């Protein structure tokens, strides 16, 4: 579609010029091509992992790793943690060239990348540490429930992952997100008042309006909404704010109409509540996956008994 649209539709000429259309189409075409090749590569790697029996190899390797520290196969949880860490490292190494290409070529080509190599490397290390930490927290609990839960272990495992996901969603904005970006409250002024008035008109329970320092990553402008029930927040990228407004004091300036329109678009999505529906569907699908796993393991046990 991006390659076929050559001229700005008459309905959009008021807000979109020809040059912006051409740049946007070129960027979207490059992103689509990159995404297609990335997904194809991922499928090839997955197929290779399955056909080459890489998972059993990684499991045996994890056993050798813990064996080096004097631990045997009876330490199943520790070996499982070593196994997952090995898989995480493998995934990170395999995907790293694609991340580098996306950041320092594709985004750079279109003038969006603002990351330095040092910032990128620091980001990757933080994500690796975070993923490893979360794995070390959730995996032992899941394995314990699989042993303790008996026939209905999948129900306990489902409830455990659901509870863990909810905890993560609560702590993410205050403890996890600030590890990667700087968040500051929006200064008092007309822009904040306009956003709060818009939220009130939609009965959106807004508690905080924050600005994230996204300009160290990208020149993209955006905004997002996050939170639960009566405790929700709006986050604006600093690239969305007009240059100089923060330093001069937003209270002295008129609100940027484009900023308010972006927030209005996001709040309209919330008003339609698609994420609640997707969230409920995801929870149900996760429960079904655990149930299928239980049935599969039960069938394998019956088949083994039958052969015996």
C-alpha positions as CSV (number, residue, x, y, z in Angstrom):
1,X,0.0,0.0,0.0
2,X,2.8,2.4,0.9
3,X,4.4,2.0,-2.5
4,X,1.2,2.7,-4.4
5,X,0.1,6.0,-2.8
6,X,1.9,8.6,-4.8
7,X,-0.1,11.7,-3.9
8,X,-1.7,13.1,-0.8
9,X,-5.4,12.4,-0.8
10,X,-7.4,15.6,-1.1
11,X,-9.0,15.0,2.4
12,X,-5.5,15.1,4.0
13,X,-3.9,18.0,2.1
14,X,-4.7,20.3,5.0
15,X,-2.5,18.3,7.5
16,X,-0.1,16.4,5.2
17,X,2.2,17.7,2.4
18,X,3.7,15.7,-0.5
19,X,7.2,15.6,0.9
20,X,6.1,14.2,4.3
21,X,4.0,11.6,2.4
22,X,7.1,10.4,0.4
23,X,9.3,10.3,3.5
24,X,6.7,8.4,5.4
25,X,6.0,5.9,2.6
26,X,9.8,5.3,2.2
27,X,10.2,4.7,5.9
28,X,7.2,2.3,6.2
29,X,8.4,0.3,3.2
30,X,11.9,-0.1,4.7
31,X,10.3,-1.1,8.1
32,X,8.0,-3.6,6.4
33,X,10.8,-5.2,4.4
34,X,13.0,-5.4,7.5
35,X,10.2,-6.9,9.6
36,X,9.5,-9.5,6.9
37,X,13.2,-10.6,6.7
38,X,13.6,-10.5,10.5
39,X,10.6,-12.8,11.0
40,X,11.8,-15.1,8.2
41,X,15.2,-15.4,9.8
42,X,13.6,-16.1,13.1
43,X,11.6,-19.0,11.6
44,X,14.8,-20.4,10.0
45,X,16.6,-20.2,13.4
46,X,13.7,-21.9,15.2
47,X,13.6,-24.7,12.5
48,X,17.3,-25.2,12.9
49,X,17.0,-25.4,16.7
50,X,14.3,-28.1,16.4
51,X,16.0,-30.2,13.7
52,X,19.5,-30.0,15.2
53,X,18.2,-31.0,18.7
54,X,19.7,-27.8,20.1
55,X,17.3,-27.8,23.1
56,X,18.5,-31.2,24.5
57,X,22.0,-30.1,23.8
58,X,21.4,-26.9,25.8
59,X,19.8,-28.9,28.6
60,X,22.9,-31.2,28.8
61,X,25.2,-28.2,28.7
62,X,23.3,-26.5,31.6
63,X,23.8,-29.7,33.5
64,X,27.5,-29.6,32.8
65,X,27.6,-25.9,33.9
66,X,26.1,-26.6,37.3
67,X,28.1,-29.8,37.6
68,X,31.2,-27.6,37.4
69,X,30.1,-26.1,40.7
70,X,29.5,-29.5,42.3
71,X,25.7,-29.7,41.7
72,X,24.0,-32.8,40.2
73,X,20.9,-33.4,38.2
74,X,18.8,-33.5,41.4
75,X,19.1,-29.7,41.4
76,X,16.4,-29.5,38.8
77,X,15.4,-25.9,39.5
78,X,19.0,-24.6,39.3
79,X,19.6,-26.6,36.1
80,X,16.4,-25.2,34.6
81,X,17.6,-21.6,35.5
82,X,20.9,-22.3,33.8
83,X,19.1,-23.7,30.8
84,X,16.9,-20.6,30.4
85,X,19.8,-18.3,30.9
86,X,21.7,-20.1,28.1
87,X,18.6,-19.8,25.8
88,X,18.3,-16.1,26.7
89,X,22.0,-15.5,25.8
90,X,21.6,-17.4,22.6
91,X,18.5,-15.4,21.6
92,X,20.3,-12.1,22.4
93,X,23.4,-12.9,20.4
94,X,21.4,-14.1,17.4
95,X,19.1,-11.1,17.4
96,X,21.8,-8.5,18.2
97,X,22.9,-7.9,14.6
98,X,19.3,-7.2,13.6
99,X,18.9,-4.7,16.5
100,X,22.1,-2.9,15.4
101,X,21.0,-2.7,11.8
102,X,17.5,-1.4,12.8
103,X,18.9,1.2,15.1
104,X,22.1,2.4,13.4
105,X,21.1,2.0,9.7
106,X,17.3,1.9,9.2
107,X,16.4,4.5,11.8
108,X,19.5,6.5,11.1
109,X,18.8,6.5,7.4
110,X,15.5,8.2,8.0
111,X,16.8,10.6,10.6
112,X,15.1,9.1,13.6
113,X,18.0,7.4,15.6
114,X,19.4,9.4,18.4
115,X,21.2,6.6,20.3
116,X,24.9,6.5,20.6
117,X,26.7,3.1,20.6
118,X,27.4,3.5,24.3
119,X,23.8,4.2,25.1
120,X,22.7,1.2,22.9
121,X,25.2,-1.2,24.6
122,X,24.1,0.0,28.1
123,X,20.4,-0.5,27.1
124,X,21.1,-4.1,25.9
125,X,22.9,-5.0,29.1
126,X,20.1,-3.6,31.2
127,X,17.5,-5.6,29.3
128,X,19.6,-8.8,29.6
129,X,19.9,-8.3,33.3
130,X,16.2,-7.6,33.7
131,X,15.2,-10.6,31.7
132,X,17.5,-12.9,33.6
133,X,16.2,-11.5,36.9
134,X,12.6,-12.0,36.0
135,X,13.4,-15.6,34.8
136,X,15.1,-16.3,38.1
137,X,12.0,-15.1,40.0
138,X,9.2,-16.8,38.0
139,X,10.7,-20.1,36.9
140,X,11.3,-21.7,40.4
141,X,7.7,-20.9,41.3
142,X,6.4,-22.5,38.2
143,X,8.5,-25.6,38.6
144,X,7.5,-26.0,42.2
145,X,3.8,-25.7,41.3
146,X,4.2,-28.3,38.5
147,X,5.5,-30.8,41.1
148,X,3.2,-29.8,43.9
149,X,0.0,-29.2,41.9
150,X,-0.4,-32.8,40.7
151,X,-3.1,-33.3,38.1
152,X,-4.3,-29.7,38.3
153,X,-0.9,-28.1,38.3
154,X,-1.8,-26.1,35.1
155,X,-4.5,-24.2,37.1
156,X,-2.0,-23.2,39.8
157,X,0.6,-22.3,37.1
158,X,-2.0,-20.2,35.2
159,X,-3.0,-18.3,38.4
160,X,0.7,-17.8,39.4
161,X,1.6,-16.3,36.0
162,X,-1.5,-14.2,36.0
163,X,-0.6,-12.8,39.5
164,X,3.0,-12.3,38.5
165,X,1.9,-10.4,35.4
166,X,-0.4,-8.1,37.4
167,X,2.4,-7.4,39.9
168,X,4.8,-6.5,37.0
169,X,2.2,-4.2,35.5
170,X,1.8,-2.4,38.8
171,X,5.6,-2.0,39.4
172,X,6.6,-1.3,35.8
173,X,6.0,2.5,35.6
174,X,7.6,3.3,39.0
175,X,10.5,0.8,39.2
176,X,11.2,-0.8,35.7
177,X,10.6,1.9,33.1
178,X,12.8,4.5,35.0
179,X,15.7,2.1,34.6
180,X,15.7,2.8,30.9
181,X,14.4,6.4,30.5
182,X,14.0,9.5,32.6
183,X,10.4,10.5,33.6
184,X,9.5,13.9,35.0
185,X,6.1,15.4,35.9
186,X,4.9,17.9,33.3
187,X,5.3,21.5,34.5
188,X,2.2,23.3,35.6
189,X,0.7,25.3,32.7
190,X,-1.8,25.5,29.9
191,X,-0.7,22.2,28.2
192,X,-1.2,20.2,31.5
193,X,-4.6,21.9,32.1
194,X,-5.7,21.2,28.5
195,X,-4.8,17.5,28.9
196,X,-6.5,17.2,32.3
197,X,-9.6,18.9,30.9
198,X,-9.7,16.5,28.0
199,X,-9.3,13.5,30.4
200,X,-12.1,14.8,32.6
201,X,-14.4,15.2,29.6
202,X,-13.9,11.5,28.8
203,X,-14.2,10.4,32.5
204,X,-10.6,9.1,32.3
205,X,-9.2,8.8,35.9
206,X,-6.0,10.6,35.2
207,X,-3.5,10.8,38.2
208,X,-0.3,11.8,36.5
209,X,1.0,13.5,33.4
210,X,4.6,12.7,32.7
211,X,7.3,13.6,30.1
212,X,9.7,10.8,29.1
213,X,13.1,11.7,27.8
214,X,12.7,9.8,24.6
215,X,14.9,12.2,22.6
216,X,18.0,10.2,23.6
217,X,16.6,7.2,21.7
218,X,14.7,8.5,18.8
219,X,13.2,11.5,17.1
220,X,9.8,9.8,16.9
221,X,7.0,11.7,18.7
222,X,4.4,9.8,20.6
223,X,2.3,9.5,23.8
224,X,0.9,6.6,25.7
225,X,-1.5,5.9,28.5
226,X,-0.9,3.4,31.3
227,X,-2.4,2.3,34.5
228,X,-5.3,0.4,36.2
229,X,-8.7,1.3,37.3
230,X,-8.6,4.7,39.1
231,X,-4.8,5.2,38.9
232,X,-3.8,6.0,35.3
233,X,-1.2,8.2,33.8
234,X,-0.4,9.9,30.5
235,X,3.2,9.9,29.2
236,X,4.3,12.4,26.5
237,X,7.6,11.9,24.7
238,X,9.7,15.1,25.1
239,X,10.0,15.1,21.3
240,X,6.3,15.8,21.1
241,X,6.7,19.0,23.1
242,X,7.7,22.0,21.1
243,X,11.4,22.9,21.3
244,X,12.1,25.3,24.1
245,X,8.7,25.0,25.8
246,X,10.1,23.1,28.8
247,X,12.9,25.5,29.4
248,X,10.8,28.7,28.9
249,X,8.0,27.3,31.1
250,X,4.9,25.8,29.6
251,X,2.9,28.1,31.9
252,X,4.0,31.0,29.7
253,X,3.0,29.4,26.4
254,X,-0.1,28.3,24.7
255,X,-0.7,24.5,24.6
256,X,0.5,22.9,21.4
257,X,-2.7,21.8,19.6
258,X,-0.8,18.8,18.0
259,X,0.2,17.6,21.4
260,X,-3.4,17.6,22.7
261,X,-4.6,15.9,19.5
262,X,-2.1,13.1,20.0
263,X,-3.3,12.6,23.6
264,X,-6.9,12.8,22.4
265,X,-6.3,10.0,19.9
266,X,-4.8,7.8,22.7
267,X,-7.7,8.5,25.1
268,X,-10.2,7.7,22.3
269,X,-8.5,4.3,22.0
270,X,-8.9,3.8,25.8
271,X,-12.6,4.9,25.6
272,X,-13.2,2.1,23.1
273,X,-11.5,-0.3,25.6
274,X,-9.8,-2.6,23.1
275,X,-6.9,-3.4,25.5
276,X,-9.2,-4.7,28.1
277,X,-10.7,-7.1,25.6
278,X,-7.3,-8.2,24.4
279,X,-6.1,-8.6,28.0
280,X,-9.0,-10.9,28.9
281,X,-8.5,-12.8,25.7
282,X,-4.8,-13.2,26.5
283,X,-5.5,-14.4,30.0
284,X,-8.0,-17.0,28.6
285,X,-5.5,-18.2,25.9
286,X,-2.8,-18.6,28.5
287,X,-5.1,-20.7,30.6
288,X,-5.9,-22.8,27.5
289,X,-2.2,-23.2,26.8
290,X,-1.5,-24.5,30.3
291,X,-4.5,-26.9,29.9
292,X,-3.2,-28.2,26.6
293,X,0.3,-28.7,28.2
294,X,-1.4,-30.7,31.0
295,X,-3.3,-32.9,28.6
296,X,-0.2,-33.5,26.5
297,X,1.9,-34.6,29.5
298,X,-1.0,-36.8,30.7
299,X,-1.3,-38.5,27.3
300,X,2.5,-39.0,27.2
301,X,2.4,-40.7,30.6
302,X,-0.5,-43.0,29.5
303,X,1.4,-43.9,26.3
304,X,4.4,-44.8,28.3
305,X,2.4,-47.0,30.6
306,X,0.7,-48.7,27.7
307,X,4.1,-49.5,26.0
308,X,5.4,-50.8,29.3
